[in-house]
């Protein structure tokens, strides 16, 4: 059961009868839709009518979701690390951005709606360009799960995240620059080494365009 309260006065308003145990709840930016994540499905609820609008039916168990600032897109991360985008109106998948190696523990859109940050159990964070549907930056090798992510609403380049007892702040634009610099260094090796697989030779092409 999902219980909806008026937080300001502490009054219980009503219940929504979820068929499964709920792992996460997320309000839509218009405050009229609520998304609930369970083991088998994600339900979108119409809070005005207190009924289901419909469901998202991913092929694997979702662990985290996030609405885009304009409310048109819902991003999801699953237990196997896959990041997908969904059309909120049709509740159909739009695209798969990519994949982490471990369970997704946090998802967050930047306030400009152009970037999505995803984090996993091992502490790797990817930042994705939503329009281009590609990865633009990575923070990795911290060795412990990222509990939460948050873009600075007044400066989309700043990304804060928590690990254990630490709060860390990174500049995404700097990370993108470092990624470009590293790709410049390894591009010749990737393109000309006969031991590198064909798809790996193109890893840096989009980054250096």
Secondary structure as GFF3:
##gff-version 3
##sequence-region A 1 209
A	DSSP	beta_strand	2	6	.	.	.	ID=ss1
A	DSSP	beta_strand	11	16	.	.	.	ID=ss2
A	DSSP	beta_strand	22	27	.	.	.	ID=ss3
A	DSSP	beta_strand	33	38	.	.	.	ID=ss4
A	DSSP	beta_strand	42	46	.	.	.	ID=ss5
A	DSSP	beta_strand	51	56	.	.	.	ID=ss6
A	DSSP	beta_strand	62	67	.	.	.	ID=ss7
A	DSSP	beta_strand	73	78	.	.	.	ID=ss8
A	DSSP	beta_strand	82	87	.	.	.	ID=ss9
A	DSSP	beta_strand	92	99	.	.	.	ID=ss10
A	DSSP	beta_strand	104	109	.	.	.	ID=ss11
A	DSSP	beta_strand	115	120	.	.	.	ID=ss12
A	DSSP	beta_strand	125	129	.	.	.	ID=ss13
A	DSSP	beta_strand	134	139	.	.	.	ID=ss14
A	DSSP	beta_strand	148	152	.	.	.	ID=ss15
A	DSSP	beta_strand	155	163	.	.	.	ID=ss16
A	DSSP	beta_strand	166	171	.	.	.	ID=ss17
A	DSSP	alpha_helix	172	192	.	.	.	ID=ss18
A	DSSP	three_ten_helix	198	202	.	.	.	ID=ss19
A	DSSP	alpha_helix	205	208	.	.	.	ID=ss20
###
